[in-house]
């Protein structure tokens, strides 16, 4: 099992960019699909983006498609989320997760992730 630590959150203005990073420990990173989720106060955790083990396939929520880009470096055990054109509604606590399944449908479901980081706060002011 891996351990995950997110970083890169902060306070930005509408239209700005941020790059979140998730560092994984352990030698099994490449055996997991990875995902980013977010949770705003009073709301459920929602899917943002996911990436396959090789990095060859990526998946996005409609709300962020075209603005966010997920990538991974299996040599460095990292998965990043580049966020552009940020909006106030992107404000949330962002989590990265590790998904041990091989079903791409599961990548959008938080219950199929078995490991989570502690989260990094992203706040977008209007």
C-alpha positions, -999 to +999 in steps of 0.1 A: +000+000+000+012+035-007+011+066+015+001+099-001+010+135+006-006+164-013+009+199-017+005+230-038-028+244-026-033+281-018-053+312-021-056+326-057-079+349-077-104+340-104-086+331-136-053+321-119-035+288-121-023+263-094-004+231-097-012+204-071+012+176-065+008+143-047+039+124-036+036+086-029+058+065-008+065+029-015+075+009-045+040+000-057+030+034-070+028+022-106+004-005-097-023+020-088-045+042-109-045+076-093-073+102-089-079+137-076-111+144-057-124+175-039-147+183-011-163+217-004-178+225+030-212+208+034-208+188+002-198+153-007-164+144-021-165+147-058-144+133-086-121+157-104-097+137-125-080+103-128-051+087-146-043+051-155-013+032-143+008+040-173-005+075-176-018+068-211-055+073-202-069+103-184-104+110-171-120+143-161-152+156-145-172+177-170-168+207-147-130+208-151-125+194-186-104+217-206-091+236-176-074+209-155-047+184-166-037+153-146-003+138-151+020+113-133+056+104-132+061+068-121+098+072-118+093+100-092+061+085-076+042+117-082+008+126-097+001+163-104-030+183-112-025+215-132-054+238-127-060+267-150-087+293-153-097+288-117-132+298-106-146+304-071-166+272-074-133+253-076-127+262-039-124+230-019-101+206-001-084+186-028-074+150-021-054+125-041-063+088-040-049+055-051-072+030-069-061-006-069-088-018-094-085-022-132-119-009-140-119+025-155-155+030-144-143+028-108-119+057-112-148+082-108-160+065-076-144+075-043-154+042-026-131+023-050-100+042-037-082+025-008-057+052+001-061+089+005-038+118+013-046+144+040-058+170+014-046+204+003-068+235+004-076+255-027-094+288-023-103+309-053-115+344-046-138+364-069 
